[in-house]
Amino acid sequence: MPSRPTRRSMSRSAPTTRSTRSMSGDVIRLSEQDRGREVPVRPGDVIELHLPENPTTGMRWALDPVPGVEVVGDTYAGPGADPGAAPGAVPGAAATRILRLRVSAPTRLHLRRAQAWEPGTPPEAEFACDLVMR
């Protein structure tokens, strides 16, 4: 009977999706399932981080500032993303926050989902992963 993978071995598994761009590096798509993982990157790669968020509740993801990462995009997708943009959109519905981050050095990404006007309150959720140079 095969042994069950340990938490440590699971944390080193590959990110959910990777696609390649020729001149500007790879685009590496991550989601909540990649929490705690080590993600191999090269300078110039872009992390495309997809996290669930409902901005109308005030619960928003905030990225801890870190060296070696530049925010190059910040958008929403899904039914609650832009009520005027798509037929069937539901105002107030949850959406997916898509952060695009250009990597220039190894670092730890850490985000917290909380209400910005409630400092000192524990976050509703957290996401962290380690970006390691390959």
N, C-alpha and C positions, 0 to 999 in steps of 0.2 A: 504494500500500500504506500503510495507516495506521501512524503511528508508535507505538512501544511506550510505555506510560506510564512516567514516571520514578519512582524511589523517592519523591521529594519530592511529586509529584502524587498518588501512591497514599496517602501518609501523611495527606493532607488530605481523603480521602474520608469519606463519612458513616459513622456507626456502623452496626452490623449491624441493629439494630432500634430503633424509637422508638414509644412509645405515649403517649397524652396523658391526663392527669388534670385535671379541671376546677379544683379549688381549690388543690391542693398543688404544682402544677408538673408537668412531664413526668417520666415514668419512662423512662430511657434504658438499654437493655440492651446490655452490652458483653461480649465474650469474648476469648479469646486472639487471634483474628483482628484485633482492634482495637489490638493492640500498636503503639505508635509513632504513633498517629493524634492529630490535633487534634479534640476533641469540643466542638461548640458547646453551651453550657449557659446557663441563667438561674438567678438565685438561687431556691432552693426546689426545683430539679430534683433527682431522685433517680437516681443511677447504680446500676444493678443489674449487678454484675460477676460473671460466671460463669466460674470457673477450675477445671481438673481438680486434684484433690487426693486423696491416700490418707492419711488421718490416722493409720492404724495403723502406718505406716512412720515417723511422726514428721516427715515432710516436709509442712510446713504453710505456707500463705501468710501473710506478715506485712506489713501496710501501714505504710510509713514515716509517722510523724506529720507532718501538714501543716495549716497554717491554712486555713480555708475549707471543710473537709470534716468531717462528723460521721457516725460509724457508727451507723446506725439499724436494722440487721438483719444477722445472721450465721447462716446455715443451710447445710444440706447437702441434696443431692438425688441420687438414683441408687441402684444396687444396694448399695453399701457405706455408704449414709448412715445407716440405722438398722435393723440386722438384725431387731429385733423388730417393726418397723412394717409390713412388706409381705411377702406371700408371694413366695418366690423370691429374697429378699434374700440376698446372699452376704457373710458376715462377712469383713472384711479387703479387700473389693473396692474399687476406686477409686470415688470419688464426685465430685460437682461442688460446690465451695464457692460459695455465693451471698452476696456482700457487698452490702448496701444502704447507699449513702453519700449523705447530703444535702449539696448543694453551696450555699455562700453566697458564694464568691469564686473567681476564676480561680486555678488551681493546677496542679501536676504530680502525678499519682498515680504512686506507685512502690511495687511490692510485690515481695517476694523469697520464693521457696519454698525453705525450708531447715529443718534440725533446730535447734530453739531451744537445745538443750543443747550445740551445737557452734559457739560463737562463733568468729569468725575464719575459718571454713570458707566457701569460695565457695558461693553459692546454687546449687541445682540448676536453677532457672529464675528469670526476672525478667519482670515486666510493668510497662510504663510507658505513660502517655498524658497529653496536655495537655488540661486543661479550660479552654476559652476562652469568655469572655462574649460573647453575641450581642446 
